[in-house]
């Protein structure tokens, strides 16, 4: 709890690099003390949900420099040992892509992933209750982030030394793409049925099904995320409120932008409808919060992604104004920080386009300026 309090304080004050350090400390502590607990209390489960959400979102905005020591280019693991086979693969990104061994976090990502898998349905409703975001979208975000990290490394190096990487990566992208585009809030989890009084078999849990399927038999391939594991991952909760629906729809649209820009490298012109969708949902959500006197900020990451990929200056300006307004209303400097970085991305892109280029990707600008962030 103390470490997550420090993370929250850093986010509130805009000290986002420090927030990342404290999150890695929390991950190390869970490895050392938390994994041994078979039946964590409700309070501990809530802390785990907060940690998972913050770590996944932090990885979605942290851009790893290319490292010659990266395990990504040197290790050929069995399918079940590869990070992309995990439920939250981006939790392993800091070791897999950075080549750093100085943070003290154990390298066994599978142990941590299995620990959160065992929490099952008890943990998953907490994401929506705390952040208004279904766990299914958090899982998709983790997989898309991991794919993004892979693609950035491969593009920078001009390829991967393993000849089968391209085919393996294509298959994994297709699985995630289908889940992302087919996602709806109305889908149900198999484990919801297992958790209900009428259930008679626990065999439909994600851990058992995810370990039984794979994309290929190559050293770098990963068990395929199945619709029963990830896409149909809503919780056994009452119907979502209008506020939760706005938050989830904004997050989903931002994930689509994130995937097609950073994984597929689709021209951003084709994604402007989704930019407007993110803006519309965020502004509608903020309007309801103001009208009802709710002193709680919305999720920030979708707004940053939409602003970073906007082509219409009106859309960009509206989203940045939303960030600035949230910073003023709720006292969260992370919103100001995100608005500053989005403005830097816009300026750098306009300068690049005046020279005849396509415009820099937001991740390139962030890496060049070392604007490392965590945007919950």
C-alpha positions in Angstrom: 0.0 0.0 0.0 2.8 2.4 0.9 4.4 2.0 -2.6 1.2 2.5 -4.4 0.6 5.6 -2.3 4.0 6.9 -3.5 3.0 6.1 -7.1 -0.2 8.0 -6.7 1.6 10.9 -5.1 4.1 11.0 -8.0 1.4 10.9 -10.6 -0.5 13.7 -8.8 2.7 15.8 -8.7 3.7 15.0 -12.3 6.9 13.1 -11.2 6.2 10.3 -13.6 9.7 8.8 -13.8 9.7 8.4 -10.0 6.3 6.7 -10.3 7.7 4.1 -12.7 10.5 3.3 -10.2 8.0 2.8 -7.4 5.9 0.5 -9.6 8.9 -1.7 -10.3 9.6 -1.7 -6.5 6.0 -2.9 -6.0 6.4 -5.6 -8.6 9.6 -6.8 -6.8 7.7 -6.8 -3.5 4.8 -8.9 -4.9 7.4 -11.4 -6.2 9.1 -11.6 -2.8 6.1 -11.6 -0.5 2.8 -11.7 -2.3 3.2 -14.8 -4.5 3.4 -17.1 -1.5 -0.1 -16.1 -0.4 -2.7 -18.6 -1.5 -5.8 -16.6 -0.4 -5.1 -12.9 -0.4 -7.6 -10.7 1.4 -10.1 -8.4 -0.4 -7.9 -5.4 0.5 -4.8 -7.1 -1.0 -6.8 -8.0 -4.2 -7.8 -4.3 -4.6 -4.1 -3.3 -4.3 -3.2 -5.9 -6.9 -5.8 -4.6 -9.3 -4.5 -1.1 -8.8 -0.9 -2.3 -9.4 -1.8 -4.2 -12.5 -3.7 -1.4 -14.1 -1.0 1.2 -13.4 1.8 -1.2 -14.6 0.0 -2.0 -17.8 -0.7 1.7 -18.5 2.8 2.7 -17.6 4.2 0.2 -20.1 1.8 1.5 -22.8 3.5 5.0 -22.6 7.1 4.1 -21.7 9.3 3.8 -24.8 12.3 1.5 -24.5 15.6 2.5 -26.1 17.1 -0.1 -28.4 19.5 -2.2 -26.3 22.2 -4.5 -27.7 21.7 -6.6 -24.5 18.0 -7.1 -25.0 16.9 -10.7 -24.4 14.4 -10.2 -27.2 17.1 -10.5 -29.8 19.1 -13.3 -28.1 16.8 -15.7 -26.3 14.8 -18.4 -28.0 12.4 -19.7 -25.5 9.8 -22.4 -25.6 6.2 -21.2 -26.4 5.0 -21.4 -22.8 8.1 -19.5 -21.6 7.8 -16.6 -24.0 6.3 -13.3 -22.5 3.6 -13.1 -25.1 2.1 -16.3 -23.8 1.2 -14.5 -20.5 -2.1 -12.9 -19.7 -0.3 -9.6 -19.0 2.9 -9.9 -21.2 3.8 -6.2 -20.9 4.8 -6.8 -17.2 7.9 -8.6 -18.6 8.8 -5.8 -21.0 11.2 -4.0 -18.7 13.4 -7.1 -18.6 12.7 -8.4 -22.1 13.4 -5.2 -24.0 15.7 -3.0 -21.9 18.4 -5.5 -21.2 18.6 -4.1 -17.6 19.2 -6.4 -14.7 19.7 -3.7 -12.1 16.1 -3.1 -11.0 16.0 -6.1 -8.7 12.7 -7.4 -10.2 12.9 -11.2 -10.7 13.1 -12.3 -14.3 10.5 -15.0 -13.9 7.5 -13.2 -15.3 5.5 -16.4 -15.6 5.4 -16.8 -11.8 3.8 -13.4 -11.4 1.4 -13.9 -14.2 0.2 -17.3 -12.8 -0.2 -15.6 -9.4 -2.7 -13.1 -10.9 -4.4 -15.8 -12.9 -5.1 -17.7 -9.6 -7.0 -14.6 -8.3 -9.6 -15.4 -11.0 -13.0 -13.7 -11.0 -12.4 -12.1 -7.6 -9.8 -9.8 -9.0 -11.3 -8.9 -12.4 -14.4 -6.9 -11.4 -12.1 -4.5 -9.4 -10.8 -2.9 -12.6 -14.2 -1.6 -13.6 -15.1 -0.6 -10.0 -11.8 1.4 -9.5 -11.1 2.8 -13.0 -14.3 2.2 -15.0 -12.3 0.0 -17.4 -13.2 -3.7 -17.8 -10.3 -6.1 -17.2 -10.7 -7.4 -20.8 -9.5 -4.1 -22.1 -6.6 -4.0 -19.7 -5.5 -7.5 -20.9 -5.8 -6.4 -24.5 -3.8 -3.3 -23.7 -1.0 -5.4 -22.2 -0.9 -7.6 -25.4 -1.0 -4.7 -27.8 1.7 -2.9 -25.8 3.9 -6.0 -25.9 3.4 -6.2 -29.7 4.3 -2.6 -30.0 7.5 -3.1 -28.1 8.5 -6.0 -30.4 7.8 -4.0 -33.5 9.7 -0.9 -32.4 12.8 -3.0 -31.6 12.5 -4.9 -34.9 12.1 -1.7 -37.0 15.0 0.0 -35.3 17.3 -3.1 -35.8 16.1 -3.7 -39.4 14.8 -7.2 -38.6 15.0 -10.0 -36.1 17.8 -12.6 -36.2 15.3 -15.5 -36.0 14.1 -16.3 -39.6 10.6 -17.3 -38.4 9.9 -14.2 -36.4 7.8 -12.4 -39.1 5.4 -15.3 -39.6 5.1 -15.9 -35.8 4.5 -12.1 -35.2 1.9 -12.0 -38.0 -0.1 -14.8 -36.5 0.0 -13.3 -33.0 -1.1 -9.9 -34.3 -4.0 -11.4 -36.1 -5.3 -13.1 -32.9 -5.1 -9.8 -31.0 -6.6 -7.8 -33.8 -9.6 -10.1 -34.0 -10.2 -9.8 -30.3 -9.7 -6.1 -30.3 -12.1 -5.5 -33.2 -14.6 -7.9 -31.9 -14.7 -6.6 -28.3 -18.0 -5.5 -26.8 -19.1 -4.8 -23.3 -21.9 -7.3 -23.5 -19.6 -10.4 -23.9 -19.4 -12.8 -20.9 -16.5 -14.7 -19.4 -16.5 -18.5 -19.1 -15.4 -18.1 -15.5 -18.5 -16.0 -14.8 -20.5 -19.2 -15.3 -17.9 -21.1 -13.3 -18.3 -18.6 -10.4 -22.1 -18.8 -10.5 -24.2 -21.2 -8.3 -25.2 -23.2 -11.3 -21.6 -23.9 -12.3 -20.3 -27.4 -12.2 -16.8 -27.2 -13.7 -13.8 -24.9 -13.2 -12.1 -26.2 -16.3 -12.9 -23.2 -18.4 -10.5 -20.9 -16.6 -8.1 -18.8 -18.7 -5.0 -20.4 -17.4 -6.1 -23.9 -18.4 -7.3 -22.9 -21.9 -4.4 -20.5 -22.7 -1.9 -23.2 -22.0 -3.5 -25.6 -24.5 -3.3 -23.5 -27.7 -0.4 -22.1 -29.6 0.2 -20.1 -32.7 3.1 -22.1 -34.0 5.7 -24.5 -32.7 8.6 -22.1 -33.2 10.9 -21.1 -30.3 9.5 -17.6 -30.3 5.8 -18.4 -30.7 3.2 -18.0 -28.0 0.0 -19.7 -27.0 -2.8 -18.0 -28.8 -5.0 -15.8 -26.7 -8.5 -17.3 -27.3 -11.8 -15.4 -27.2 -12.7 -17.2 -24.0 -9.5 -15.9 -22.4 -9.3 -12.3 -23.3 -12.1 -10.8 -25.5 -14.9 -12.3 -23.4 -13.4 -10.9 -20.3 -16.1 -8.7 -18.8 -17.2 -9.3 -15.2 -20.3 -10.6 -13.5 -21.4 -7.2 -12.5 -24.6 -5.2 -12.9 -25.0 -3.3 -16.1 -22.4 -0.6 -16.5 -23.3 3.0 -15.7 -23.2 5.6 -18.4 -20.0 6.9 -16.9 -18.3 3.5 -17.1 -19.6 3.0 -20.7 -18.1 6.3 -21.8 -14.8 5.4 -20.2 -14.7 1.9 -21.7 -15.7 3.1 -25.2 -13.0 5.8 -25.1 -10.4 3.3 -24.0 -11.4 0.8 -26.7 -11.2 3.4 -29.4 -7.8 4.5 -28.1 -6.6 0.9 -28.2 -7.7 0.6 -31.8 -5.7 3.7 -32.6 -2.7 2.4 -30.6 -2.8 -1.0 -32.4 -3.1 0.2 -35.9 -0.6 3.0 -35.6 2.1 1.3 -33.5 1.7 -2.3 -34.5 0.3 -2.2 -38.1 1.7 1.2 -39.0 -1.5 2.3 -40.7 -1.6 5.9 -41.9 -3.2 8.0 -39.2 -5.6 9.5 -41.7 -7.7 6.3 -41.7 -8.0 6.5 -37.9 -9.4 10.0 -37.4 -12.9 8.7 -36.8 -11.6 6.9 -33.7 -9.8 10.0 -32.6 -13.2 11.8 -32.7 -14.8 8.9 -30.9 -12.3 9.1 -28.0 -12.8 12.9 -27.8 -16.6 12.6 -27.8 -16.7 10.0 -25.0 -14.1 11.8 -22.9 -15.9 15.1 -23.2 -19.3 13.5 -22.5 -17.9 11.8 -19.4 -16.4 15.0 -18.1 -19.6 16.8 -18.7 -21.5 14.3 -16.6 -18.9 14.5 -13.8 -19.1 18.3 -13.7 -22.9 18.2 -13.7 -23.0 15.7 -10.9 -20.2 17.3 -8.9 -18.0 14.2 -9.1 -14.5 15.0 -7.9 -12.8 12.1 -9.7 -10.7 12.4 -12.9 -11.3 10.3 -15.9 -8.7 7.9 -17.4 -5.9 9.9 -19.1 -4.3 7.5 -21.5 -7.0 7.5 -24.2 -6.9 11.2 -24.4 -3.1 11.3 -24.8 -3.2 8.6 -27.6 -6.0 10.5 -29.5 -4.2 13.8 -29.2 -0.9 12.3 -30.3 -2.5 10.8 -33.5 -4.9 13.7 -34.3 -4.6 15.4 -37.7 -7.4 17.9 -37.2 -6.1 20.8 -35.1 -9.6 21.3 -33.7 -9.6 17.7 -32.3 -6.1 18.1 -31.0 -7.0 21.4 -29.3 -10.2 20.1 -27.7 -8.4 17.1 -26.2 -5.5 19.2 -24.9 -8.1 21.6 -23.4 -9.8 18.6 -21.7 -6.4 17.6 -20.2 -5.7 21.1 -19.0 -9.2 21.3 -17.5 -8.8 18.0 -15.7 -5.5 19.2 -14.3 -7.0 22.3 -12.9 -10.2 20.7 -11.5 -8.5 17.7 -9.9 -5.0 19.0 -9.2 -3.4 16.1 -11.2 -0.2 17.4 -12.8 0.0 14.2 -14.9 -2.7 15.7 -17.1 -0.6 18.8 -17.6 2.4 16.6 -18.3 0.5 14.6 -20.9 -0.8 17.8 -22.5 2.8 19.2 -22.7 4.1 16.0 -24.4 1.1 15.9 -26.8 1.9 19.5 -27.8 5.6 18.5 -28.3 4.5 15.6 -30.5 2.2 17.9 -32.5 4.9 20.5 -33.0 7.5 17.9 -34.0 5.1 16.3 -36.5 4.2 19.6 -38.1 7.9 20.5 -38.5 8.6 17.1 -40.1 5.7 17.4 -42.5 6.9 20.8 -43.6 10.1 19.1 -44.7 8.1 16.6 -46.7 8.0 13.7 -44.3 5.1 11.7 -42.9 5.6 13.1 -39.4 7.3 11.5 -36.5 5.5 8.8 -34.5 4.7 10.0 -31.0 6.9 7.3 -29.5 9.9 8.7 -31.5 9.3 12.1 -30.1 9.0 10.8 -26.6 12.2 8.8 -26.9 14.1 11.7 -28.5 13.1 14.1 -25.7 13.2 11.4 -23.0 9.7 12.4 -21.9 9.0 9.1 -20.1 5.6 9.0 -18.6 3.0 6.9 -16.8 -0.6 7.9 -17.8 -3.3 6.0 -15.9 
